[in-house]
C-alpha cells in the first residue's frame, strides 16, 4: 500500500513539474512573439510616416517611393498574419527594405537621406554597383549605375532574389523582378549577370557563382567580397548604398503582388526578356 502511495505521489509531482515547464515555455514563446511584433511595428510605422509625407519629383524618386509604398503594404499584411517570432522578423525585414527605398527616393531628390537603416540579410554579400555600365542584352540596352538618373530610375537595395545575389544600385529596368515574382531565374539570367557585373569592383560574385547560388550572405568570403569597393549602403553618391540587405531569403519574403507600385515594372518593358 505504501509503495502504491509513493508511486502516486511521484507521478503527481512529475505531472505538475511537466505542466509548469510547458506553461513557462508557452509564456516565453508568447513574450518572444509580442516583442518581435513590437519591434517590427516600429519599423513599419517609421516607413508609413515617410511614405505618406514624401512626393516624388522625377522618375527615379517616384519609382522608389512606389516600391517603398508596396513594401509598406506587404509589411502590414505580414505582421497581421505573424504567428511566430520568425514571421514577425520577416515583416520587419520587409519594412526595412521599404526604408531603403525611401532613402533612395530622398537621394534622387537631392534631399538628406535621413537616418541610417539597419542592414538586411544578404545585402553585404550581394555587393553594389560601383561604376556605370551599359550592355546590350537580347536586343536592348540595359544600364546600371551607382547613381539615379533618367536612364537608371529603378533602385534595388541589394540582396538575394530567388537564391541569387542582386547588387545594390540603380538600373534602367528592374531585371530581377521576374525572378522575384516567379521564384526562379530564367536561362538568360547568368548571361545578363556576367555581362553586367564581370570585373566590377563592388561585386564579388562571378557568373558561375550566380548560377549556382553560391554564398548565402553569411560566409566570410561572401561578406568580404561584398565589401569590396566600400560599404554598399545608403547614399548613391558612393557612400553607403546598401549595407547588408535583405531579401536574402526571397527578398524578405515580401508579397510583391499587385503592380509593383503601379508602374509596369517602373516603365521598363520586359519585352522579350528571357526570364
LOZA-283465 format. One record per atom (N, C-alpha, C): x, y, z. Coordinates in steps of 0.1 Angstrom, whole numbers, padded with zeros to 4 digits, always signed. Example, Ala and Ser with C-alpha at 12.3 -4.5 7.8 and 13.67 -1.06 7.14 Angstrom:
<atoms>
+0132-0057+0078+0123-0045+0078+0132-0033+0078+0128-0022+0071+0137-0011+0071+0129+0000+0079
</atoms>
This chain:
<atoms>
+0008-0012+0000+0000+0000+0000+0009+0013+0000+0019+0012+0009+0028+0024+0009+0035+0026-0004+0039+0015-0011+0045+0016-0023+0037+0023-0034+0024+0019-0034+0014+0025-0043+0013+0040-0041+0013+0044-0028+0011+0058-0024+0024+0066-0029+0035+0060-0027+0048+0066-0031+0048+0068-0046+0044+0058-0054+0043+0059-0068+0033+0070-0073+0022+0070-0066+0012+0080-0069+0017+0094-0067+0024+0096-0056+0030+0109-0052+0040+0113-0063+0049+0104-0066+0059+0107-0076+0053+0111-0089+0042+0103-0093+0036+0106-0106+0029+0120-0106+0023+0123-0095+0017+0137-0094+0028+0148-0095+0039+0146-0088+0050+0156-0089+0055+0157-0103+0057+0146-0110+0062+0147-0123+0052+0154-0132+0039+0151-0130+0029+0158-0138+0029+0173-0136+0029+0177-0123+0029+0191-0120+0041+0198-0125+0053+0192-0124+0065+0198-0129+0065+0200-0144+0060+0189-0151+0059+0190-0166+0049+0201-0170+0038+0201-0163+0028+0212-0167+0033+0225-0164+0041+0227-0154+0047+0240-0151+0057+0244-0161+0065+0235-0166+0075+0238-0176+0068+0241-0189+0057+0234-0193+0050+0237-0205+0044+0251-0204+0039+0255-0193+0033+0268-0191+0043+0279-0193+0055+0276-0187+0066+0286-0188+0070+0287-0202+0072+0276-0209+0076+0276-0223+0066+0284-0232+0053+0281-0229+0043+0288-0237+0043+0303-0234+0045+0307-0222+0046+0321-0218+0058+0328-0224+0069+0320-0224+0081+0326-0230+0080+0328-0245+0074+0318-0252+0071+0319-0266+0062+0331-0270+0052+0332-0261+0042+0344-0264+0049+0357-0262+0058+0358-0252+0065+0370-0249+0075+0373-0261+0081+0363-0266+0090+0365-0277+0083+0370-0289+0071+0364-0292+0063+0368-0304+0059+0383-0302+0054+0387-0290+0049+0400-0288+0061+0410-0290+0073+0406-0284+0084+0415-0286+0088+0417-0300+0088+0406-0308+0092+0406-0322+0082+0414-0330+0069+0413-0326+0059+0421-0333+0061+0436-0330+0063+0439-0318+0065+0453-0314+0077+0459-0321+0088+0451-0322+0100+0456-0330+0097+0458-0344+0089+0449-0350+0086+0451-0365+0077+0463-0367+0067+0465-0358+0058+0476-0359+0065+0489-0359+0076+0490-0351+0083+0503-0351+0089+0506-0365+0094+0496-0371+0100+0498-0385+0088+0501-0395+0077+0494-0393+0066+0496-0402+0060+0511-0401+0059+0515-0388+0054+0529-0386+0063+0539-0391+0076+0537-0389+0086+0546-0395+0085+0547-0410+0083+0536-0416+0081+0535-0431+0069+0542-0435+0058+0540-0428+0045+0546-0432+0045+0561-0431+0052+0566-0421+0053+0581-0420+0060+0587-0432+0071+0580-0437+0078+0585-0448+0070+0584-0461+0063+0572-0463+0056+0570-0475+0045+0581-0477+0038+0585-0466+0027+0594-0467+0032+0609-0467+0045+0611-0464+0049+0625-0463+0058+0629-0475+0062+0620-0484+0071+0623-0495+0063+0622-0508+0067+0631-0517+0061+0631-0531+0073+0631-0540+0074+0622-0550+0085+0622-0559+0084+0633-0569+0096+0637-0573+0097+0649-0582+0103+0644-0596+0108+0632-0597+0113+0627-0610+0110+0612-0611+0114+0606-0622+0111+0592-0624+0117+0583-0613+0130+0586-0610+0137+0578-0600+0130+0579-0587+0127+0591-0582+0122+0592-0568+0107+0587-0568+0100+0589-0579+0086+0584-0579+0086+0568-0579+0095+0562-0587+0096+0547-0587+0100+0542-0573+0110+0548-0567+0115+0544-0554+0104+0545-0544+0096+0556-0544+0085+0558-0535+0074+0547-0537+0071+0544-0550+0061+0534-0553+0066+0521-0547+0079+0517-0548+0084+0505-0543+0083+0505-0527+0086+0517-0521+0085+0518-0507+0071+0516-0502+0061+0522-0509+0047+0520-0506+0043+0505-0507+0047+0499-0517+0044+0484-0518+0050+0476-0507+0062+0480-0502+0068+0473-0491+0060+0476-0478+0055+0488-0477+0047+0492-0465+0035+0483-0464+0028+0482-0476+0016+0474-0476+0019+0459-0473+0029+0454-0479+0033+0440-0477+0037+0437-0462+0044+0447-0456+0049+0445-0442+0037+0445-0433+0027+0454-0436+0015+0454-0427+0007+0442-0428+0006+0436-0440-0001+0423-0441+0007+0412-0434+0020+0412-0435+0028+0401-0429+0027+0402-0414+0027+0414-0408+0027+0415-0393+0013+0411-0388+0003+0413-0395-0010+0409-0391-0012+0394-0391-0005+0387-0399-0006+0373-0400+0005+0365-0393+0014+0373-0387+0026+0367-0380+0021+0359-0368+0025+0346-0367+0022+0337-0356+0035+0332-0349+0046+0337-0353+0059+0333-0347+0069+0345-0348+0079+0344-0339+0089+0355-0340+0096+0356-0354+0098+0344-0360+0104+0344-0373+0096+0351-0383+0082+0349-0383+0074+0356-0392+0073+0371-0389+0074+0375-0377+0074+0389-0373+0087+0396-0378+0098+0388-0377+0111+0393-0382+0110+0395-0397+0103+0387-0404+0102+0388-0418+0095+0401-0422+0084+0404-0414+0077+0417-0416+0086+0429-0414+0095+0428-0404+0104+0439-0401+0114+0440-0413+0119+0429-0418+0128+0430-0429+0121+0436-0441+0109+0433-0444+0101+0439-0455+0101+0454-0453+0098+0459-0440+0097+0473-0437+0110+0480-0439+0121+0473-0435+0134+0479-0437+0138+0480-0452+0134+0471-0460+0136+0472-0474+0129+0485-0479+0117+0487-0474+0110+0499-0478+0117+0512-0474+0123+0511-0462+0131+0523-0458+0143+0526-0466+0149+0515-0472+0160+0517-0482+0155+0524-0494+0143+0520-0498+0137+0527-0510+0134+0542-0507+0130+0545-0494+0128+0559-0490+0141+0566-0491+0152+0561-0486+0165+0567-0487+0168+0570-0502+0166+0560-0510+0169+0561-0524+0161+0573-0530+0148+0574-0527+0140+0585-0532+0145+0598-0527+0149+0599-0515+0154+0612-0510+0167+0616-0517+0175+0606-0519+0188+0609-0526+0185+0614-0540+0175+0607-0547+0172+0611-0561+0167+0625-0561+0161+0630-0550+0155+0644-0550+0165+0653-0543+0178+0649-0542+0188+0658-0536+0185+0662-0522+0178+0653-0514+0175+0656-0500+0184+0648-0491+0185+0652-0479+0193+0644-0469+0186+0630-0468+0194+0620-0469+0188+0606-0470+0182+0602-0457+0184+0609-0446+0178+0606-0433+0187+0596-0425+0181+0591-0414+0188+0582-0405+0193+0569-0413+0203+0563-0408+0208+0550-0413+0197+0540-0411+0196+0530-0420+0187+0519-0419+0195+0507-0415+0190+0499-0406+0197+0486-0402+0199+0478-0415+0211+0471-0415+0214+0462-0426+0204+0451-0427+0203+0445-0439+0193+0434-0441+0201+0422-0445+0194+0411-0445+0200+0398-0448+0206+0397-0462+0218+0393-0463+0224+0391-0476+0228+0403-0484+0226+0415-0478+0229+0427-0486+0244+0429-0489+0252+0428-0478+0266+0430-0480+0272+0420-0490+0268+0407-0489+0274+0397-0497+0270+0400-0512+0259+0405-0514+0254+0408-0528+0263+0418-0535+0269+0427-0527+0277+0438-0533+0269+0450-0538+0275+0458-0546+0269+0470-0551+0275+0475-0564+0267+0482-0572+0272+0487-0584+0282+0498-0581+0294+0497-0586+0304+0506-0582+0309+0514-0594+0303+0513-0606+0306+0521-0618+0295+0520-0627+0294+0529-0636+0284+0529-0647+0287+0518-0657+0276+0511-0660+0278+0500-0670+0265+0501-0679+0267+0498-0692+0256+0496-0701+0259+0485-0711+0250+0475-0712+0253+0463-0720+0241+0462-0730+0243+0454-0740+0233+0450-0749+0229+0436-0746+0216+0434-0743+0211+0421-0739+0198+0418-0746+0198+0408-0754+0186+0404-0761+0180+0415-0769+0188+0423-0775+0184+0433-0784+0180+0447-0778+0183+0448-0765+0181+0461-0759+0192+0465-0750+0193+0478-0746+0203+0483-0738+0199+0482-0723+0207+0476-0715+0204+0475-0700+0216+0482-0693+0212+0492-0684+0222+0500-0678+0222+0498-0663+0233+0500-0656+0235+0500-0642+0243+0512-0638+0241+0518-0626+0248+0529-0621+0248+0530-0606+0258+0536-0600+0257+0538-0586+0248+0550-0582+0243+0557-0592+0236+0569-0590+0222+0569-0598+0212+0576-0593+0200+0577-0600+0201+0587-0612+0193+0584-0622+0193+0593-0634+0180+0589-0642+0178+0597-0652+0167+0594-0661+0169+0581-0668+0182+0577-0670+0185+0565-0677+0183+0553-0667+0186+0555-0654+0186+0544-0644+0177+0548-0633+0164+0548-0634+0155+0552-0624+0150+0541-0614+0155+0529-0616+0150+0517-0608+0160+0513-0598+0157+0515-0585+0167+0512-0574+0164+0498-0569+0175+0492-0565+0174+0480-0557+0184+0480-0546+0180+0477-0533+0189+0479-0522+0200+0469-0521+0199+0458-0529+0209+0447-0528+0204+0436-0519+0207+0424-0523+0203+0412-0516+0202+0400-0525+0195+0390-0520+0193+0378-0528+0179+0376-0533+0177+0374-0545+0164+0371-0551+0164+0357-0557+0154+0349-0552+0153+0335-0556+0167+0328-0555+0174+0331-0544+0186+0324-0540+0199+0330-0547+0198+0341-0555+0210+0346-0562+0212+0360-0559+0224+0365-0559+0227+0379-0555+0223+0389-0565+0217+0400-0561+0215+0412-0570+0221+0424-0563+0231+0430-0569+0239+0441-0563+0230+0453-0561+0233+0461-0550+0226+0473-0548+0230+0483-0559+0220+0491-0563+0223+0501-0573+0211+0506-0581+0213+0514-0591+0202+0519-0599+0203+0513-0613+0192+0510-0618+0191+0502-0631+0181+0508-0641+0184+0506-0653+0175+0511-0664+0161+0503-0663+0162+0491-0658+0149+0483-0657+0151+0473-0645+0141+0470-0638+0142+0461-0627+0143+0446-0632+0155+0442-0636+0157+0429-0643+0155+0418-0633+0155+0420-0620+0154+0410-0610+0139+0406-0607+0129+0415-0611+0116+0413-0607+0109+0401-0613+0112+0396-0625+0106+0384-0630+0109+0372-0621+0122+0372-0616+0126+0361-0607+0119+0363-0593+0117+0375-0589+0110+0378-0577+0096+0373-0577+0089+0375-0588+0075+0371-0589+0074+0355-0591+0083+0350-0600+0082+0336-0603+0089+0327-0593+0098+0333-0585+0106+0325-0575+0117+0317-0582+0120+0320-0594+0131+0313-0601+0136+0321-0613+0149+0319-0616+0155+0327-0627+0154+0320-0640+0153+0328-0651+0153+0322-0664+0167+0319-0669+0167+0312-0680+0180+0307-0686+0190+0318-0690+0185+0330-0693+0193+0341-0697+0199+0349-0685+0195+0346-0673+0200+0354-0662+0215+0354-0660+0221+0343-0661+0235+0342-0659+0243+0350-0669+0238+0350-0682+0244+0358-0692+0243+0373-0689+0232+0378-0684+0230+0392-0681+0239+0395-0669+0239+0387-0659+0248+0390-0647+0262+0391-0651+0267+0381-0659+0281+0381-0663+0284+0393-0671+0276+0397-0681+0279+0409-0689+0278+0422-0681+0269+0422-0672+0267+0435-0665+0278+0437-0654+0282+0426-0647+0290+0428-0635+0304+0422-0635+0307+0416-0646+0321+0410-0647+0332+0420-0645+0340+0418-0636+0352+0427-0633+0348+0439-0625+0336+0441-0621+0332+0452-0613+0337+0451-0598+0343+0461-0593+0349+0461-0580+0340+0458-0569+0328+0463-0570+0318+0462-0559+0311+0449-0558+0313+0440-0568+0306+0427-0569+0316+0416-0569+0315+0408-0558+0324+0397-0557+0321+0384-0565+0308+0382-0567+0304+0370-0574+0306+0371-0589+0310+0359-0594+0311+0357-0609+0298+0351-0614+0298+0349-0627+0286+0343-0633+0283+0329-0628+0294+0321-0627+0292+0307-0622+0287+0307-0608+0292+0316-0599+0287+0317-0586+0272+0321-0586+0269+0331-0594+0255+0335-0596+0246+0323-0600+0250+0316-0610+0242+0305-0615+0240+0294-0604+0251+0291-0596+0250+0281-0586+0243+0285-0573+0242+0299-0572+0237+0304-0560+0247+0303-0548+0259+0303-0551+0270+0302-0541+0269+0314-0532+0273+0311-0519+0273+0321-0509+0259+0325-0504+0257+0324-0491+0244+0327-0486+0243+0340-0478+0254+0348-0480+0254+0361-0473+0260+0360-0459+0263+0348-0454+0268+0347-0441+0283+0342-0441+0288+0337-0452+0301+0332-0453+0311+0344-0453+0323+0342-0448+0333+0353-0447+0337+0357-0461+0338+0348-0470+0343+0352-0483+0333+0360-0490+0320+0357-0489+0309+0365-0495+0309+0379-0489+0309+0380-0476+0308+0393-0470+0321+0401-0473+0332+0395-0473+0344+0403-0477+0343+0408-0491+0338+0399-0500+0337+0404-0514+0327+0414-0515+0316+0413-0507+0305+0423-0508+0310+0437-0503+0321+0437-0495+0326+0449-0490+0336+0456-0500+0340+0448-0511+0349+0454-0520+0345+0467-0526+0353+0476-0526+0350+0489-0531+0342+0498-0522+0340+0493-0509+0333+0502-0500+0320+0495-0495+0314+0502-0485+0301+0497-0479+0290+0501-0489+0282+0491-0493+0272+0493-0503+0260+0501-0498+0261+0508-0487+0249+0513-0481+0244+0526-0486+0236+0533-0481+0226+0543-0484+0228+0554-0494+0239+0560-0496+0240+0572-0503+0245+0570-0517+0237+0573-0527+0240+0569-0541+0253+0576-0546+0257+0586-0539+0270+0593-0543+0282+0584-0540+0280+0572-0536+0292+0563-0534+0293+0560-0519+0285+0567-0510+0286+0563-0496+0275+0553-0493+0277+0543-0487+0267+0536-0481+0254+0533-0489+0255+0526-0501+0243+0524-0509+0236+0511-0505+0239+0505-0495+0231+0493-0492+0237+0485-0481+0245+0487-0473+0249+0479-0461+0248+0464-0463+0239+0457-0457+0239+0443-0456+0225+0437-0459+0219+0438-0470+0205+0437-0471+0198+0423-0473+0187+0426-0475+0176+0418-0474+0171+0409-0484+0164+0407-0487+0157+0398-0494+0163+0384-0493+0175+0384-0488+0182+0372-0486+0173+0360-0489+0164+0357-0480+0155+0346-0482+0144+0351-0490+0144+0351-0502+0134+0355-0512+0129+0369-0509+0140+0377-0508+0138+0392-0507+0128+0395-0496+0131+0391-0484+0123+0395-0473+0110+0388-0473+0108+0379-0482+0095+0371-0482+0083+0380-0486+0086+0392-0490+0075+0401-0493+0066+0397-0504+0054+0401-0503+0045+0397-0514+0044+0408-0524+0052+0407-0535+0052+0418-0544+0040+0418-0553+0029+0413-0548+0017+0412-0555+0014+0425-0562+0003+0427-0568-0001+0440-0574+0008+0443-0586+0010+0456-0588+0016+0460-0600+0030+0467-0597+0036+0463-0586+0048+0469-0582+0048+0484-0582+0038+0489-0574+0037+0503-0573+0030+0510-0585+0023+0503-0592+0016+0508-0603+0024+0511-0615+0036+0506-0616+0044+0511-0627+0048+0500-0636+0041+0492-0641+0046+0482-0652+0061+0480-0651+0065+0477-0639+0080+0475-0636+0087+0488-0638+0082+0499-0634+0089+0511-0634+0090+0516-0648+0081+0513-0657+0082+0518-0670+0090+0510-0679+0097+0500-0674+0105+0491-0683+0097+0481-0689+0098+0479-0702+0090+0469-0709+0099+0456-0710+0095+0446-0703+0103+0434-0703+0103+0427-0716+0095+0431-0725+0096+0426-0738+0100+0412-0739+0110+0409-0747+0115+0395-0748+0125+0391-0738+0124+0397-0726+0133+0393-0715+0132+0378-0713+0144+0371-0713+0144+0357-0711+0143+0353-0697+0133+0357-0690+0131+0353-0676+0118+0345-0676
</atoms>
